[in-house]
């Protein structure tokens, strides 16, 4: 019991410290530019076995296919693998690999097995305390991989994957990324069912050692049962593995778009400008409440002092919450901020000349492809058309 308490405290410290940097990166930047793909088992650990079929071979094939799909779609996105060949990697080392790379998503790929060959289907897990015996059995099966590690009893301080009392620790671990993990797990499950036609075994929570040290949203996918003849055909065929990889990729795309749209938005071209125009319209409606004299003063040609209150700039990003670190944009210029009605807008290259702003836009586009020109008057954003009238 003392060993278990020590193990719980030790893992809590590791979980908090190693996940801190990744947590800050995910919440601060919002843009997903690095993911970690984990092919379950490997080396002397074969994983689930059925005849000559081994889980470690299937998971690696799917992982590499998934990575290729991601790289083809997002050439600039960094993909980190826990393994790319048949080698052994300790369970906790897999999380460290992801943390060291500052990955913003961890995808662990596995294959299931059951004593009854009639059981089949796909299920997607996030870190948590199991709520069913079936989930507990899956966690025990995957956690037994520690037996292939040297000095595992010392490394894991007496943790025994076959004993229920060892899983008490999951009552104490708070998954800081549970919400985002669930938001990623749901579309994975949906896509897998649609593309493979395998039964839906739902999104679940369970205590997987491989997910414990991961400082980012993370999922463990059981892509089918190697013990079932129908699932086995899908898991071992080129087309089946490709469909599984495509399903996970489609879910990744949906999750990536959602995260980036709802946190930090790289300016998004015409779509973003439509938002700007809509907000400008809201400002105009508010201005209608001002006196006729005030409106005429704004509409007429302004004096030199008023001209100084008008400038153009190049918007490079926007977000709902304030952000401070813009290193991911790789800009040499200082990024300044303008607080709008419902978003913060970040810009560079402030100038009083619209023509100069257009030149700056071409320059900035070499780094931020979808940047565009904005106009600011007396601390508030207005449309470029309005700004040209005020020049």
Secondary structure by P-SEA (a helix, b strand, c coil): caaaaaaaaaaaaaaaaaaaaaaaaaaacccccbbbbbccccccccccccccccaaaaaaaaaaaaaaaaaaacccbbbbbcccccccccaaaaaaaaaaacccbbbbbbccccccccccbbbbbcccccccaaaaaaaaaaacccccccccccccccccccccccccccccccccaaaaaaaaaaaaaaaaaaacccccccccccccccccccccbbbbbcccccccaaaaaaaccaaaaaaaaaaaaaaaaaaaaaaaaacccccccaaaaaaaaaaaaaaaaaaccccaaaaaaaaccccaaaaaacbbbbbccccccccccccccccccbbbbbbcccbbbbcccccccaaaaaaaaaaacccccbbbbbbbcccccccaaaaaaac
